[in-house]
Amino acid sequence: VDIATLAAIMENNDTGAFDIDGDSEDDFDEDDGVIFLLEEILQALLEQDQAGKIKGDALAVITGNRFAEEVLSRVEMQGYSAKKKKDLYWDDRHDDAHYYEELTPKERREIVLQSCLTAMTSEVLGQRQAAVNLLPLFGNAVARQITEFLYHPDPAVRYNACLVLGEVGDRESITHLQAVLDDQAPTARGIVATAARAAVDLIHKRPLVP
C-alpha cells in the first residue's frame, strides 16, 4: 500500500470508525511491545510524507534509525504539555519511544508487527486505528495472521480485519472472508459483511499471489 492510500484511509476514518462498545481500559503488560507508540509512528509517517520526505519503502523508513530518533524527540517534546493535560499514556509512550530507539531496524520491524497485531484488539481506539493503517505496510506476508481476526467475537475487530485484508489479502484470504460475507453485525463504521464484500472486491481487482 502506498502512503497516498494510507493518508486517504486516515482522512476517511473519523474517531468513530474504530470504536467498540464500552469504555473499559485494557490491562497492558510488557508483551504489548510498543503498542503505546503506534499512533506516534503513524502520525510521524504521514507528516513526513506530506513534507515529501518519504522515499521508497515506507516500512523501511519507520524502522530506520533516523525515524526512531525523531519519534523519540517528538514524544519527549510532548512531556510538559502531556503531563499538564493529564495524558495517562505519556509515560508508557515515552518508555516505548526509548525502547524503540535502542533497537535495530530488523528488531523494530518485528516489534511494530507484534504491536500492531496486539493493537487490533486493543480497547484504545487510537491504537486500533494505527494498527489498521500500519499493517498494510507489511504486505501480503501478514495476510494469514490477519485472517484470524475474522473469527474474533468483537464485530469491530472483524470489520477492521476486513479493511486490512482488502489491502494485503490473497486467494486464501478470500476463503476466510467468506465466513463473514453474511455477518450483519453493526459497528460504528458499518456492517461487517459490507466490509468483507469490499475486501473481496479489492482482492479480485489486483494480481493475486498464487
C-alpha positions as CSV (number, residue, x, y, z in Angstrom):
1,V,0.0,0.0,0.0
2,D,1.4,3.5,-0.8
3,I,1.4,6.5,1.5
4,A,-1.2,8.3,-0.5
5,T,-3.7,5.5,0.1
6,L,-2.7,5.4,3.7
7,A,-3.4,9.1,4.1
8,A,-6.7,8.7,2.4
9,I,-7.7,5.9,4.7
10,M,-6.8,8.1,7.7
11,E,-8.7,11.1,6.4
12,N,-11.8,9.0,5.9
13,N,-11.6,7.2,9.3
14,D,-13.0,9.5,11.9
15,T,-12.7,8.7,15.6
16,G,-15.9,6.7,15.5
17,A,-14.7,4.4,12.8
18,F,-12.8,2.0,15.1
19,D,-14.5,2.2,18.4
20,I,-16.0,-0.6,20.3
21,D,-18.7,-1.0,23.0
22,G,-17.8,0.0,26.5
23,D,-15.3,2.4,28.0
24,S,-13.1,-0.1,29.9
25,E,-9.3,0.0,29.6
26,D,-7.0,-2.8,28.7
27,D,-4.6,-4.3,31.2
28,F,-1.3,-3.9,29.4
29,D,1.9,-5.8,30.0
30,E,5.4,-6.0,28.6
31,D,4.3,-8.3,25.9
32,D,2.4,-5.4,24.2
33,G,5.7,-4.3,22.6
34,V,5.5,-0.6,21.6
35,I,1.7,-0.5,21.4
36,F,1.6,2.9,23.0
37,L,3.9,4.3,20.3
38,L,1.9,3.2,17.3
39,E,-0.2,6.4,17.0
40,E,3.0,8.5,17.1
41,I,4.7,6.4,14.5
42,L,1.7,6.7,12.1
43,Q,1.4,10.4,12.6
44,A,5.2,11.0,12.0
45,L,5.0,8.9,8.9
46,L,2.1,10.9,7.5
47,E,3.7,14.2,8.3
48,Q,7.0,13.2,6.7
49,D,5.1,12.1,3.6
50,Q,3.2,15.4,3.4
51,A,6.6,17.1,3.6
52,G,7.9,14.9,0.7
53,K,10.5,13.1,2.8
54,I,9.3,9.6,2.2
55,K,11.4,7.9,-0.5
56,G,11.0,4.2,-1.2
57,D,9.7,1.6,1.2
58,A,7.6,3.2,4.0
59,L,8.2,0.3,6.3
60,A,12.0,0.7,5.9
61,V,11.5,4.4,6.8
62,I,9.6,3.8,10.0
63,T,12.0,1.2,11.2
64,G,15.1,3.2,10.4
65,N,17.4,4.9,12.9
66,R,16.6,8.5,11.9
67,F,12.9,7.9,12.2
68,A,13.2,6.3,15.6
69,E,15.2,9.2,16.8
70,E,12.7,11.7,15.5
71,V,9.8,9.8,17.2
72,L,11.7,9.8,20.5
73,S,12.3,13.5,20.1
74,R,8.6,14.1,19.4
75,V,7.5,12.2,22.4
76,E,9.9,14.0,24.7
77,M,8.8,17.4,23.5
78,Q,5.2,16.4,24.4
79,G,6.3,15.8,28.0
80,Y,5.3,19.0,29.8
81,S,2.0,19.5,27.9
82,A,1.1,15.8,28.2
83,K,1.5,15.9,32.0
84,K,-0.4,19.2,32.1
85,K,-3.3,17.6,30.2
86,K,-3.1,14.5,32.4
87,D,-2.2,12.3,29.5
88,L,-2.4,8.9,31.2
89,Y,-0.4,7.2,28.4
90,W,2.5,9.6,28.0
91,D,4.9,7.7,30.4
92,D,4.2,4.5,28.6
93,R,4.7,6.2,25.2
94,H,7.9,7.7,26.5
95,D,9.2,4.3,27.6
96,D,8.2,2.8,24.3
97,A,10.0,5.5,22.4
98,H,13.2,5.0,24.2
99,Y,13.0,1.2,23.8
100,Y,12.2,1.6,20.1
101,E,15.2,3.9,19.5
102,E,17.6,1.4,21.0
103,L,16.5,-1.4,18.7
104,T,18.0,-2.4,15.3
105,P,15.9,-1.8,12.2
106,K,15.2,-5.6,12.0
107,E,14.1,-5.6,15.6
108,R,11.9,-2.6,15.0
109,R,10.2,-4.3,12.1
110,E,9.4,-7.3,14.3
111,I,8.2,-5.2,17.3
112,V,6.0,-2.9,15.1
113,L,4.3,-6.0,13.6
114,Q,3.9,-7.6,17.0
115,S,2.5,-4.4,18.5
116,C,0.1,-3.9,15.6
117,L,-1.3,-7.4,15.9
118,T,-1.8,-6.8,19.7
119,A,-3.4,-3.4,19.0
120,M,-6.0,-5.0,16.6
121,T,-8.0,-6.0,19.8
122,S,-7.0,-3.0,21.9
123,E,-9.7,-1.1,23.6
124,V,-7.8,2.2,23.0
125,L,-9.4,3.5,19.8
126,G,-6.2,5.2,18.5
127,Q,-4.2,2.1,18.8
128,R,-6.6,0.1,16.8
129,Q,-6.7,2.8,14.1
130,A,-2.9,2.9,14.0
131,A,-2.7,-0.8,13.6
132,V,-5.3,-0.9,10.8
133,N,-3.2,1.7,8.9
134,L,0.3,0.4,9.6
135,L,-0.3,-3.3,9.0
136,P,-0.8,-2.9,5.2
137,L,2.9,-1.7,5.1
138,F,3.9,-5.3,5.8
139,G,2.2,-6.5,2.6
140,N,0.8,-10.0,1.9
141,A,3.2,-11.5,4.4
142,V,0.7,-10.7,7.2
143,A,-2.5,-11.8,5.5
144,R,-2.7,-15.2,7.1
145,Q,-2.3,-13.6,10.6
146,I,-5.0,-11.1,9.9
147,T,-7.5,-13.7,8.8
148,E,-7.5,-15.0,12.4
149,F,-9.2,-11.7,13.5
150,L,-12.2,-12.5,11.2
151,Y,-13.2,-15.0,13.9
152,H,-12.9,-12.6,16.8
153,P,-16.1,-12.1,18.9
154,D,-15.9,-8.3,18.6
155,P,-17.5,-7.2,15.3
156,A,-15.3,-4.1,15.3
157,V,-12.2,-6.4,15.2
158,R,-13.7,-8.4,12.4
159,Y,-14.6,-5.2,10.5
160,N,-11.0,-3.9,10.8
161,A,-9.6,-7.2,9.7
162,C,-11.6,-6.9,6.5
163,L,-10.1,-3.4,6.0
164,V,-6.6,-4.7,6.3
165,L,-7.3,-7.8,4.1
166,G,-8.7,-5.5,1.4
167,E,-5.1,-4.1,1.2
168,V,-3.0,-7.2,1.6
169,G,-5.3,-10.3,1.1
170,D,-4.9,-13.1,-1.4
171,R,-6.8,-16.2,-2.5
172,E,-6.6,-17.8,0.9
173,S,-7.9,-14.6,2.4
174,I,-11.0,-14.8,0.3
175,T,-11.7,-18.2,1.6
176,H,-11.7,-16.9,5.1
177,L,-13.6,-13.7,4.2
178,Q,-16.5,-15.9,3.1
179,A,-17.1,-16.7,6.7
180,V,-18.2,-13.1,7.3
181,L,-19.9,-12.3,4.0
182,D,-23.2,-12.6,5.7
183,D,-22.1,-11.1,9.0
184,Q,-24.7,-8.4,9.7
185,A,-23.1,-7.3,13.0
186,P,-23.0,-3.5,13.2
187,T,-20.0,-1.4,14.1
188,A,-19.6,2.4,14.4
189,R,-18.4,2.4,10.8
190,G,-20.7,0.0,9.2
191,I,-21.8,-3.6,8.8
192,V,-19.1,-6.4,8.9
193,A,-20.5,-8.0,5.8
194,T,-20.2,-4.8,3.8
195,A,-16.5,-4.5,4.7
196,A,-16.0,-8.2,3.8
197,R,-17.5,-7.8,0.4
198,A,-15.5,-4.7,-0.3
199,A,-12.3,-6.6,0.7
200,V,-13.1,-9.4,-1.7
201,D,-13.7,-6.9,-4.5
202,L,-10.4,-5.2,-3.8
203,I,-8.5,-8.5,-3.8
204,H,-10.1,-9.6,-7.1
205,K,-9.1,-6.3,-8.7
206,R,-5.4,-6.8,-8.2
207,P,-2.9,-9.5,-9.3
208,L,-3.2,-12.3,-6.8
209,V,-0.4,-14.1,-5.0
210,P,-0.5,-17.8,-6.1
